[in-house]
Amino acid sequence: MFALGSEKLPPSRSVHSQELRTSSSCSWISGVNARGILRALVAAMTFNSVNEIRAWQAAYAFKLAVYDLIRMTSIARDFALRDQLRGSAASAVSQLEEGYARFHPKVFGRMAVGATASIAEASGHLRDAVDSGHISEDVRATHDTLARETLKELVRLIEYLQSPEAEENARRIKAKRAEHRAQRRAAKKGESSTENPEPGTRN
């Protein structure tokens, strides 16, 4: 559906840390530059499903890691913290899925911004888990690395979705789909007229 320069994540990948400042006013992106957009333009490809997008893959991996953490620690018995942590991790994935389904770069971009807020919220809950004695700082740091990797991919996605190229790609794909629908309708109409010829004519 959307064209975006981003390769599929390999099954096993190294995580490179990138510091991102966060705040409730969405000024959390620090050091954003044009490299993500340039990569998108140089290696553009069409995604046929949301799970082919690196940001979704990273958010999904983070969500699964959070679920495992909850199951294996006393967070499972801290109902308020458990629900907050689980909800924020899951929200990032669902917002990306909803944004993709709406098939409009600006709308998708807003949903991706919401996903970053959810990841930042989950990071805060991980800190609460340390403060409450549920997990160690080392465990928190491991999961926070996954969160920062997800934020990095989200920044790349947002950069692209806010670019003119994203609008043009969406317009082009919509036009191509409309053309294909018109061709299918014309072909079906032709088949119908052949199967049911007018009176007095021969097949």
N, C-alpha and C positions, 0 to 999 in steps of 0.2 A: 504493500500500500504506500507507505512513505518511503522516499529515497533518503538514505542517511549513510554517511561514511562511517562504518563501524563494523568490525569483524565479530564473528561469534566467539564467545569466550571458550577457550579450551577446557576440557574437564578438570584439569588441574592447572592452576595459574598462580603465579607469584603476585603478591599484593604490594603495590608501591604506595607509600604514605604520601598524603598531600594535605597540608594544613588548610582548613577552611574555617573561617570565623562564622559563628552563627548568632542570630538574634531574632526576636519575634517580628522585627520590621523587615525581614527578608534581606538584610544587608550582610547575610552570612557568606556571600561569595567573595573570596579574597583572591586577587591576582588573576582574575579571568582575562584571557587574551584571545586572539583570533585563531590560535592553532587548531582548535576543535573544528571551526568552520572550514578552515583550509583543508583539513583532512577529509571533511565531508564532501567538499567540492572535488578533491582529487580522486577519492575512492568511493564515489557515490554508488549505492546499490539499493535495490528495492526490497523492502521487507514485506513478506506475505503474512506474518503473524507477529504479535507483540513480543513473543518469547525469543525472537531473533535479535532483539535490541539489547545491547550490552548493559544499558542502565537497568532494564528490567531483570536481566540475568543476575546482575550484582545485587539488586534489591531482593530478589527471590532467594539468593544464597544467604543473604543476611537474615531474612525472615526465618529460614529453616534453622540457621545457627541459633537464633534466639529461641525458637521452639525447643530445640534440643537442650539449651541451657536451662530453660524453665523446668523441663522434665527431670533433669539430673541434679537440680539443686533445691534448696529450701525456698526458692522464689515461688515454687508451686503452691506453698502453703501461705504465702503472703498475698492474699487474694487481690488486694487493691493494686499492689505493684505488679503482680502477674498480669492482670487485665490491662493495665496501662502499657506495659512493655510489649505484650503480645499485640495489642491493638495498634500501637504506633508502627510496629514492624510490618504488620499486615496491611496497614493503610497505604504505605508507600507503594506496595505492589498493586493494590486495587486501583489507586489513583492513576498509575501508569496505564493499566489495562483500560480504564474508562476513557482516559484521554486519547489513547490510540483508537478506540472504537468510534470516537466522535469525528475522526477524520478531518480535522482542521488544525493546522500548525499552531495558531495562536491559542486555541482552546487546549490543545495537547500541551503547549508550553506552560499554561497556567496550572494544569494538573501536575506537570512535572515539578513546578515550583512547590506545589503542595506536598509532593512526595519528599522533597528535600526537607521540608519542615517536619514531616513525620520521622524521617531518619534522625534528624537532630534531636527530636523529642525522645526517641528510643535511646540515643546516646546518653541523654540526661538520666533516663531511668536506669541505665546500667551503672551510672555513678551512684544513684540512690541504692542500688543493690549492694555496692561496696560499703557504703555508709551504714547500711542495715546489717552488715555482717553475713550476707548471703553468698557472696563470691569474693575472690581475692582481686587485688589490683591487676595481677598478671592476666587473670581470666577476662577482666573488663577490658584491658588493653588489647587483647586478641580480638575481641568482638568489636571494639571501637575501630580497629584497623579495617575490618570489613565495612563498617559504617562509613569511614572516610573514603574507602575505595568506591563505595556506592555513590557518595556525594560527588566524587570526581567524574564518574560516568554521567551523572545527572547534569552536571555543569556542561559537559560536552553536548548532551542532548538538548539542553535549553538554548545553548549558543546556536545550534543549528535551527531549531524550531523558531527562533526569533529572527532568522535571516531571511532576506528576500528570496533566496534560492528555495527555501522550504515552501513558501507560498507558490512559487512557480512550479515546483515539482508536484505539489498537490493539485494545482489547476490542470497541469498536463495529464496527470493520471486520471482525474475526473473526466476530462474531455475524451480521453482514449476509451474509458469505460462506456461513456455515453455513445460513442461511435460504435463500439462493439454491440451494445444493446440494439441500436438502430439496425445494424446489419443482421442481427438475429431475427428481429421483427420482420424485416424485409424478406429474409429467407423463408420464414414460416409462412408469410403471406403468399409467397410464390408457390410453396408446396401445397397450400390449401387450394389455390386456384387451379393447380394441375390435377389434384385429386377430385375436384368438383367443378368440371368444365361447365360453361354456360350451355343452355339448351340449344341444340342444333349444331354443336361443335363436336369434333372428335379429339380423342387423346392422341 
